[in-house]
């Protein structure tokens, strides 16, 4: 039978005080001087047209529903539904025109 005897290994004679953290070079900030398309990127200013139009349509709907609920106003659905569809089409056209007018930098 083969018996393996384990011999105690001596610890290396190194500094047994507190371990020193590994030193890494400080991260360098990424500096971009230009884009792949050349020059600095241009950011559009001002409000985006899509949320503004959607908000105005929402306000118009709120006002019309309040007037309808608080008064004796009777809705003629034969006129209101086609007018609503035309209005929705006008909103889509307005959004499309706003997108075409936006500069492409």
DATA-V321362 format. One record per residue. SS is DSSP state (A for helix, B for strand, O for the rest). OMEGA is omega in whole degrees, -180 to 180 (999 if undefined). D_FIRST is the distance of its C-alpha to the first C-alpha in Angstrom with 1 decimal. Layout:
{{SS	OMEGA	D_FIRST} {SS	OMEGA	D_FIRST}}
This chain:
{{O	-177	0.0} {O	180	3.7} {O	178	6.3} {O	177	9.7} {O	179	12.5} {O	178	15.8} {O	179	18.7} {O	179	22.1} {O	178	24.3} {O	177	27.8} {O	178	30.6} {O	-178	32.9} {O	178	36.1} {O	-179	38.4} {O	-177	41.3} {O	178	40.0} {O	-177	43.4} {O	179	44.6} {O	-180	43.4} {O	178	46.2} {O	179	47.1} {O	-179	46.9} {O	178	50.3} {O	177	51.9} {O	-179	55.3} {O	180	58.0} {O	179	59.0} {O	179	62.1} {O	-179	64.8} {O	-179	65.5} {O	177	69.0} {O	-180	70.8} {O	178	73.9} {O	177	74.8} {O	177	73.9} {O	-180	73.0} {O	179	76.6} {O	177	78.1} {O	179	79.5} {O	177	78.7} {O	179	78.3} {O	180	81.4} {O	180	81.2} {O	179	83.9} {O	178	85.7} {O	-178	87.5} {O	176	86.7} {O	-175	85.2} {A	-176	87.8} {A	178	85.7} {A	179	85.0} {A	-180	88.6} {A	178	90.1} {A	178	87.7} {A	178	88.6} {A	177	92.3} {A	178	92.0} {A	177	90.2} {A	178	93.0} {A	178	95.6} {A	179	93.9} {A	-180	93.6} {A	-179	97.3} {A	178	98.4} {A	177	96.4} {A	178	97.8} {A	-180	101.3} {A	-177	100.8} {A	-174	99.4} {A	-179	101.9} {O	179	105.0} {O	-178	106.8} {O	180	105.9} {O	-177	105.3} {O	173	102.9} {O	-173	104.3} {A	178	101.0} {A	177	102.7} {A	-174	103.4} {A	-177	100.4} {A	177	97.6} {A	178	99.0} {A	177	99.8} {A	179	96.2} {A	177	94.9} {A	178	97.2} {A	177	96.2} {A	176	92.5} {A	178	93.3} {A	177	95.2} {A	180	92.2} {A	177	89.9} {A	179	92.5} {A	177	92.7} {A	178	89.0} {A	178	89.0} {A	177	91.8} {A	178	90.1} {A	178	87.0} {A	-180	89.2} {A	-178	90.9} {O	-180	87.7} {O	178	87.2} {O	-177	84.3} {O	999	83.0}}
